[in-house]
Amino acid sequence: MALSACNAVLNPSFETGLLAPWFPSAVNVAKVSNATSAYDGDYYLNLQTAYGNRGNTVSQHLKHLKPQTEYDFSVQLQVLSGGVEFCSVYVYMGHNATTGKVASADISTFGEWQALTGTYKPKRHEGTLSIVAACDSEDSSVTGNVLIDAVSFTGTGHCKSTSN
C-alpha cells in the first residue's frame, strides 16, 4: 500500500480566520484577512514588513516529521504595491536561515498571486518553519505587505504519524 503525502502545516490557508498556530516575529505585523482576493478559500495572511527595509517573520512549529525524507514546500504569495520596489521572501526550517534554507525569491510583480516552491530534508522529527518577508524602497519609512496563502510542506508518509 502506498503512503500518501500530507501537509505538515496546520491552518495552511488560514481558513480558521485565526493566526494560530502560526506566530509572528512582532506584535500586529501578521493579520488574517477575509476577502475575495484570497488564493485558496476565503482567508489569507497579510504580513507587514518592517521599516528600514527590514523583514518580519511568521513561523509554525511542525511535528511528526520524518528525518531525511524529502519534503516539498510551496506557498502562494502576493505583494501589494504601495511605494515598494520589490519584496524578498525567504523560507527556512530550524534556527539557522542558511543551513535550513527551503526557498527564496525576489518579487517585483504586484497584485498577482505567484508560487514559491522548494524542497527540504528535515534532520529531526520536529522543526520550526519560518517565512520571512522584507520589502525594499528608497524611502526607509515605507513598509510593505506580502500576502501569504496555501502553505504546504508535504512529505511521503507524513500522514502515517499524524491526524492532519
C-alpha positions in Angstrom: 0.0 0.0 0.0 1.4 3.4 -1.0 1.7 6.0 1.7 0.1 9.3 0.9 1.7 12.8 1.1 0.0 15.1 3.7 0.6 18.6 4.7 2.6 19.0 7.9 1.4 22.6 8.2 -1.7 23.3 10.3 -4.1 26.1 9.2 -2.2 26.3 5.8 -4.7 28.7 4.2 -5.8 30.5 7.4 -9.4 29.3 6.9 -9.9 29.2 10.7 -9.9 33.0 10.5 -7.2 33.0 13.2 -3.4 33.2 13.1 -2.8 30.2 15.4 -0.8 28.0 15.3 1.3 30.5 13.4 3.2 33.1 15.4 4.7 36.4 14.2 8.1 38.0 14.9 6.5 41.2 16.2 3.1 42.3 17.5 0.5 43.4 15.0 2.5 42.5 11.8 0.5 39.4 10.8 -3.2 39.7 10.2 -5.5 37.1 8.8 -7.9 38.8 6.3 -11.1 37.7 4.6 -11.5 38.9 1.0 -12.3 37.8 -2.5 -8.6 38.2 -3.3 -7.7 35.1 -1.3 -5.8 32.5 -3.3 -7.4 29.4 -1.6 -10.7 29.7 0.2 -11.8 32.9 1.9 -8.8 33.9 4.0 -5.1 34.7 3.7 -2.4 36.2 5.8 -1.2 39.8 5.4 2.4 40.1 6.7 3.6 43.7 7.0 7.3 44.2 6.6 9.3 46.4 9.0 10.5 49.9 8.5 14.0 50.4 7.1 13.6 47.7 4.5 13.8 45.0 7.2 11.8 41.9 7.4 9.2 40.3 9.6 8.5 36.6 10.1 5.6 34.3 10.6 6.5 30.8 11.9 4.9 27.5 12.8 6.4 24.6 14.8 5.9 21.4 12.7 5.7 17.9 14.4 5.8 14.3 13.3 8.3 14.9 10.5 10.3 12.0 9.1 14.0 12.8 9.2 16.0 12.5 6.0 12.7 12.4 4.0 12.4 14.9 1.2 9.5 17.4 1.8 8.1 19.6 -0.9 7.3 23.1 0.1 5.0 25.6 -1.7 3.3 28.8 -0.8 1.3 31.4 -2.8 2.5 34.9 -2.4 1.2 38.3 -3.5 3.0 41.7 -3.0 0.8 44.7 -2.6 2.0 47.9 -4.3 2.4 50.9 -2.2 5.8 52.5 -2.5 8.0 49.4 -2.5 10.2 48.5 -5.4 10.3 44.7 -4.7 9.9 42.3 -1.8 12.2 39.4 -0.8 10.7 36.3 0.7 12.9 33.7 2.4 11.7 30.4 3.9 13.7 28.2 6.2 13.5 25.4 8.7 15.0 25.4 12.2 17.0 28.2 13.8 19.6 28.8 11.1 18.4 30.5 7.9 21.4 29.4 5.9 21.6 25.7 6.7 17.8 25.4 6.9 17.0 27.2 3.6 13.9 25.9 1.9 13.2 28.5 -0.7 13.6 32.2 -1.6 12.5 34.8 -4.2 12.6 38.5 -5.0 9.2 39.6 -6.1 8.7 42.7 -8.2 5.3 41.9 -9.7 2.5 43.5 -7.7 -1.1 42.4 -7.2 -0.8 38.8 -8.6 -0.5 35.5 -6.8 2.6 33.6 -7.5 4.1 30.3 -6.2 7.3 29.9 -4.3 8.5 26.3 -4.1 11.4 24.4 -2.7 12.4 21.1 -1.0 13.9 20.2 2.3 15.0 17.1 4.3 14.4 17.6 8.0 17.1 16.4 10.3 14.7 16.0 13.3 11.1 14.9 14.0 10.2 18.4 14.8 11.2 21.8 13.5 10.1 25.4 13.0 9.1 26.6 9.5 9.6 30.3 9.1 8.6 32.6 6.3 10.4 36.0 6.2 9.3 38.9 4.1 11.2 42.2 3.6 10.4 44.9 1.1 12.8 47.4 -0.4 12.2 51.0 -1.0 14.3 54.2 -1.4 12.1 55.6 1.5 13.1 53.8 4.6 9.8 54.9 6.3 7.8 52.7 3.9 6.5 49.2 5.0 5.4 46.6 2.5 2.7 44.0 2.6 3.1 40.4 1.5 0.0 38.2 1.3 0.5 34.5 2.1 -1.8 31.7 1.3 -1.9 27.9 0.7 1.3 27.0 2.6 2.3 23.4 2.0 5.1 21.2 3.5 4.4 17.7 2.3 6.4 14.5 2.6 5.5 11.0 1.6 4.1 9.1 4.5 3.7 12.1 6.7 0.0 11.2 7.4 1.0 7.9 9.0 2.1 9.6 12.2 -0.4 12.4 12.5 -4.1 13.0 12.3 -3.9 16.1 10.0 
